[in-house]
Amino acid sequence: MATIRDVAELAKVSTATVSRVINSNGYVNDGTKKRVKEAIEQLNYLPNDVARSLFKGQSKMIALFVPDITNPFFPELARAIEDVTNRHDYTFVLCNTDNDIDKQMDYLNALQQKSADGFIIVSSSLREEDLQHIQVPIVALDRIISPDISSVTVNNRSGSVQAVQYLKSIGCTRIAHIAGPEHVDNAALRLRGYLDEVKHEDWFNSDYVVSGAYNFDVAREAAIKLLTNYPEINGIFAGNDLMGAGVLNAAASVGKKVPDDLAVAGFDGIAIGGTLTPTLTTMAQPIYDIGAKAAEILMTQIQSAEYGVAAEELTVRLIERQSTLKGGV
Ligand code: RIB
């Protein structure tokens, strides 16, 4: 394994000069720089990771930004991305951003300094103009940042229409919706899908839509109020499974039997949904597949000098469980 001393000897310079060339700091005339780079190539000398990334302009590292690491949806997503990037000999760093714009910008700038080769970003606060200075490929996952940035999402609106149609098909006659945060595009699309299916119904009441913030506790409190004020509600579609779990807990608190008095369906298909009591019916996102797809797009874009904008939309599927099936499964 060649050392920095071997390089210096071959290039007939000091080790300090070799270090200046590798770290691109301090003056080195072009002729000397050329001799040092030729010696490095000839000896196949690769310094530590940081120097390597400076010298080769790549780090073989990518970063994933998620807004809430405590939501089980995101670790399932991260697992797929890690599998794919590792297969391509890339390391992978996970950044929890709280969807906070300053935190995301700090991470972007710090990782660009460390020559990150690409980013996969789940964000509902970053805009295209925030990313203009990023010189490496970016793939927006789960939430679209801009039509000019590659993305991988699911059919949020039509998947929600399907969820409400399913609740109607099993006999629900008054259906409410626990919505995710209105500033999150996929939550707004799921709300649109719910409204597509109910806004023309004579029983529809705008109070049947309450916010659950994609959060268990917020959804639980909102569902308790909803079921107390509107006891006629016999179906609830929650915009994600964490809120669906909150609804199940709320139903128990107000004495509603699930599914006999109240049928409940969520959205995501996180593994924990199959372990709840009752188990949660859901519109399951192909979580592993959307993560893997985003990682494959990024790997392709990193390898190719020229690349266009990829826009992939995968399809959710209904998984029926005890929270809607009378008589259990
Ligand atoms: O449960 C977290 C939600 O945030 C999921 O529905 C996922 O789509 C992400 O946007």
Boltz pocket constraint, residues with backbone or C-beta under 6 A from the ligand:
constraints:
  - pocket:
      binder: B
      contacts: [[A, 71], [A, 73], [A, 142], [A, 143], [A, 186], [A, 214], [A, 239], [A, 240], [A, 241], [A, 242], [A, 267], [A, 268]]
      max_distance: 6.0
